Amino acid sequence: MKAQADFPKILAPLFTPMRYKIMYGGRGGSKSWGVARALLIMGAERPLRILCGREMQKSIKDSVHRLLKDQISLLGLDSHYEVYKDSIKGRLGTEFFFEGLRHNSAQIKSYEGIDIVWIEEAATVSKSSWAYLVPTIRKEGSEIWVTFNPELEEDETFQRFVVHAPSNAWVQKVGYQDNPWFTSVLRDEMEALKERDYNEYLNVWEGNCRQTVEGAIYADEMQDAMTEGRITSVPYNPSLPVNTFWDLGYGDQTAIWFIQKLGFEYHVVDYYQEARKKLQHYIKVMQGKPYTYGTDYLPHDGKNNYLIGKSVEETMLSLGRTVEVVPRASQKVDALNAVRTAFPMCYFDKDKCSDGLQALRRYKYVVDADTGRVGKLPLHDINSNGADAFATFATAPNIMWNNYVESKGFGTAGKVSIDYNPHEGVQ
């Protein structure tokens, strides 16, 4: 077919074959708009199977379905495409599919014949999601297109495709400066933010990485861990047991940290998360790892009856595990402060704990969208489970308290007087 369409010049390489096409930058750069147009034009010329994904997609409203629908009309391609509730099909056989990556590994693996996958809002895509996706898109000549506004330099997507870009990749930073249709409304909005909050402007409009996520709960602790070299390669010590620390998710994720105690240090050697799986799945995963296990520490709801009349604790005990249920902190602030106390003693394996570290970096307080005011309670989102599992570790009495006593040289007998404020930690 012959078609003419306005298109940002900077995105012209989208029409040149390349395994990876990476577009990142600030707001107003027309990245998503340009990708949608390119895919629709290409799909009107020849049959393509196109998967449109993002890390989380609870419904089709979370996808780029509406963007593609609007662009079909703007491009005058209504006679070439049929728009359905959860898919789009072209007259020549082109098909658009829409999926979330997190919690959906089995479905993602079914898309072997995909020609192009477009991952939108990719800044938060986890290492495990990329590990599922990339090998699945293996058709000869298949391509992976990625668009995102950067947040943290440590994010897996930024590291994978910008800092350590593959050799067969086109990587382009795209900003409002590259958009010939940048509106006066957007320009006024940009200038207002530039004057009000320059650092926020640099992230939102210039596409520069933030130092921390707005409202990040463990920003200082994560920064200290980085500068002190405690996010590094942490080998498993086969002479020591590995304890596991859990947060139990059912509709959302179950998260597990794998930690060894070595003197006064905690070596965080591994992390695993998955959703909508039965308990036996996690036991099988654990058994597949080369660790000698000590105790599985469950959160307080490990005593609840979730599995055929048995609690998670009872089920794990019946499977031969050693289990301890950690009491719930009386206040959320106590659990947060326990984590802050634990952080300086922890060394994290940067590769095996990548998804867990991302959860800790992105775990944040609720931020009022209108006022920008940071609240007092954590936001419950995809990062909560990993952070809560780490709180299970920090609040486990047989772990942190014993370590504190040993570090002060008190020994195990007798009594000691300790100044303690539950909102500030041990003095």
N, C-alpha and C positions, 0 to 999 in steps of 0.2 A: 504494500500500500504506500501511497504518497501522503505525507502529512507534514505540516509546518507548525512549529510550536515555539513560543518564547522559552528560552532556556539559559540559565546562568553559564557564562562562558567557562568559569572555573570548574564546572562539573562535566565538561565535554568528555573527559576520559572514561566516563561511565559506559560509553559506547565502544570502548576498546577492550578486547578480552584480557582479563587478568584474574588470577585466583582470588585475591583479596582487594577490596575497594573500601578504604577507610576514610570517612569524612567526620571530622570533629571540629568543634569551635563553639562560638557563642550564639546567642539568640539572634534571630533576624537574618541568618545567612542563607536561608532557603534550602537547607540540606534535604529535609524530608520532602518538601515540595518538589525539588528537582529529581530526587530518587523515584518518587511516585510517577512523575511524568516519563522518566526514562524507561521504567519497567512497563508502563502501559503502552508506550510506543513500540518497544521491542516485542511485547506480547501480541501486538496487533499485526506484526510482520511475520512472526513464525510461532509455532506452538512451544510454550514454555511452561514448566511446572515451577511455581514461585511460592516459597514459604516465607511468610511475614511473621516474625517472632519478636518477643521481648521477654525479659526475665519473668515478670509477673503479668498474667492475663486472666483475670477472673471472669471476664465476659468479653464478647466481641466489641463492646464499647471501649475496652481498653486498648484495642488494636488500631492499625492504620486503615481499617476497612472503610471508615467514613472519608478519610483523606483520599483514598483511591477512587471511591464513588464520586466525590466532588470533581476530581481531576478528569474523570472519564467525560463528564459533561463539558467541562471547560475546554477540553481538547477536541470536542466534537466526535468522540468515539462511542457514542451511545449505540450505534448500530453494530459495533464490534464486540460489545461486552454485555453480558447479563449479570446483574448484581443480585445475589441471593442473600439470605439472612446471615450466613456464616461463611460464604465463599463468593468468589467472582470468577466467571467463566467466559472465555473469549470464543469468537466464532471459528477461529482456526485451531482450537483445542487448548489454548492457554488456560491455566487454572491458577488461582491465588488461594492459598490456605493460610490460616491464622492460628498460631499456637503460643502458649506461654512455655518457657523453658524450664523454670523451676517447678518441681513436683510432677513433671510430665515426661520423664526420660523414655518411658516405653513408647509413647506416641511419637516422640521425636525420632526414635530409631526406625520407625516405620516409613520415614520419608527418604528412602534411598535414591529414588529417581528424580530428585529435585535438581533443577538447572541452576536456580539462583535462590539463595536465602538472604533476606533483608532483616537484620536485627536493628530495631529502632530503640532509642533511649537506652543504649547499650552500656552506659557508664557503670551500672550496678550489676551487670551479668557476672555471675560467680565463676570461679575456676572450674568447678564441677560441671556447670552448665556448658561451658565451652568444651570441656572434655567429652561430653555426650554429643554435642552438635557437630564439631569439626570433622570427626571421622565418618559421621553419617552422610555428610555431603560429599560423596566420592564419585559421582558420575563424571565421566570424561568431559572436561571443559566446564565443570560446575564452578560457580563463583559464590563468594560470601561477601555481602555488602554490609557495612557497619556504619551507623550514624549515631552520634552522641554529643552531648555537651559535657565536657570533663568536670569531674568533681575533685577527687583526690588523686594525687600522683601515684599512690600505692595501689589504686584500684586495679584489679586483674585486667580489665579491658585496656586501660591506658598503658599498662606495662606490656601487655601482649602485642598490641598493635601500633603503639606510638613509640614507646621507649625502646622496645626490642622488636621492631617491625619485621615481619617475614620478608624474605628476599623477593618473593613474587607478589608484592603488594604495592598498590598505589595509595599513598597516605597523604591526605590534603587537609590542612586547617582551613576552615571556611568561616568567614565572619560577615557581619552586616556590610562591611566595606565591599564585599564581593557580590552583593545583591543589588542589581540595577533597578529593582522595583521596591527598594526599601522605602516605606511610607513615612510621611511626616509625623503620623501618630506614634509610630515606633521610635522615630528619632527623638521626639519630645520625651518619651518615656525613658529612653536611654540617657539623655542629657540630665534628666531629673535624678536618676539613680547615680550617675557619675558625680553629681554635685553633693548628693546626700550621703552616699556611702561608696567611696572610691574602690575599696577592696571588693565589695560586692559587685560593683560594676565590672571589675576586671574578670571575675568569674562568669557572670551572667552574659555580658555582651562581648568581651574580648576572648572568652573561652579559655582563660588561664585556670590552672588548678587551684583549689582552695588549700589552705593549710589544714583546716579541719572542717568537718560538716557542721553547719549551724546547729547549735544546741547539743553538740556531741558530749556525751556524759563522761567518757574516758579519754578526752582529747589530750590532757597533760600526761596521763599514764602511758598512752600509746606513743606519744612523742618521746618520752623518756626511754621507753623500751627500744625505740629506733636509735636514738643518739647513743645509748649505752651498749648497743650491739647485742641486745637480747632477743632480737628477731633475726634468726640466723639458721644455720644448719645444726639441728639438735639430734644426734644419733641415739637410737634406742640402746639402752644398756641391758643386755640379757641376764645380768646377775641380779637385777632389781625387778620387783613386780610393777605392773602397770595398773593403776587405779583408773576407773572410768567415772565420769561425772555427767549427769544427764539432765535434760529438760524434756519432758514428755509432751509431744504434740500428737494430735489425732487428725483434726481437720487441717492443721498446719504441720509444722516440722517437729520431728524429734531430733535433738542435737546431742552429741556425745563428745566430750573432751577426753583424751588419753594422756595421763600424766604420771610421771615417775618422780619420786622424792629422792634427791641426792644431797645428803647433808642438810644444809639450810636452804637449798635451792629446789625449785620445782621445774622439771624439764617436761614441757608440753610437747609431746612427740607426735601427736596425731589429732585429727578431728574428723567427725563424720556427721552428715545431716541428710535426712530424707523425710518424705511425707507420705501419708496414706499407706503405710506399711504395717503389717502385724509385727508383734514383738519378736517372733521367730526370725524375721528378716534381719533385725539388728544383731541378734545373737549369732546368726550365720556370718554376718559381716565381721563381727569381732573374732569369731573362730578362724576366719580366713586371714587374719593378720598374725604376724610372727611373734606375738607377745605372750609372756607369762603373766596372767592376771592376778591381781590382789582382790580388791573390793569394788563392787559396782555401787556408787552412791546415787541414789534416786532422790528427786525432790519430794516434797511432802505428799503430793498426789500419787506417789507410788503405792500408797496404801489403798487407793480407791479401787472399786470393783469395775474394771473395764473389760476383762477378758473371761467370758464364759463363767461368771460367778467367782472368779479369782482376781485378786489384785495383781498389779504388775509385780509387786514384791513377791507375792506367793508363787506366781508363775516362774519368775526367775530363780527362786529358791528350788523349785521343783526340777529345774533344768540344771541344777548343780552349781549355780553361781553363788558367790558370797555377796550378800546384799546388806546395805544400810540405808535407811530412809533419813534424809536430813530434814530436821524440823523447819517449818516456815519462819522466816524472820518476822518479828512482830511489826516492823514497819519497813516499807520499801527502801527508805533511806539507810537503814541498817545494813541491808544486803549490798547496796551500792558502796557504802563505806568499807565493808568487808572486802569487796573486790579491790578497792583502791589500796587497802592494806596489803593484799596479796600480790599485787602487780610487781613490786620491786624484787620479789623473790622468784619470778617466773622467767624462763627462757623458752621461746616459741620456735618451733621448726617452721621456717617461712614458707616452705612448699606444701607440706602435709597439712598445715594449719591455715592455709590461705583463706578458705571460706570462713573459718571461725574468726580469723583476724579481721576480715572485712566486716563481719557482724559487730565486732567490738568497736571498730572505727566508726561505724555508722549508727550505733546505738545512741539514741538522742532523746532529749526531753521534747515534749510537745511544744511546738512553736506556733504562736498565734499568727495566722496568715495575714491578718490586717494590721496588727500593731507591731509584729516582730518580737513580742515579748516571749521569753523562754519560760515555760511552766516548771512545775515542781515534780511532775510525774513523767516517767519514760513513755515514749510513743510505742504502742504495740504495732509492730510491722514485721517484715521478713527477717529483721536483724534481732528480734527479741529472743528467739529461742536459743541462738548461740550465746547471747549475753547472759540469759538466765541459767543456761547450763554451766557457764563459768561462775556464776553466783552460787550454784550448788557446791562447786569446789571451794569457793572462798568462805562459805558458811558452814562447811562440814566440820563439826567440833573435833573429831579425831585427827583432822589434818592441820588446820591453821593454828588451833590452840596449842597443840603439842609442839609445833614448829616454833611458835613464839616463846614458849617456856624454855625449850632447848636453847634458843638463840640468846636468851637472857642468862643462861647458866643456872637456872633454878633447880634442875634435877627433877625427879619424879615424886619425891616424898616430901611430907611436911606441908606447911601453908606459906603463902606469900601474900603480901598486901600490894595491890596494884591499882593505880589511879585509872579509872576507865569512864569515858563518856560514850554512850552508845551511838551518838551522832558524830563522833570524831575519831573513834577507834581507841586502841590501847595507847596509853601515854608512856 
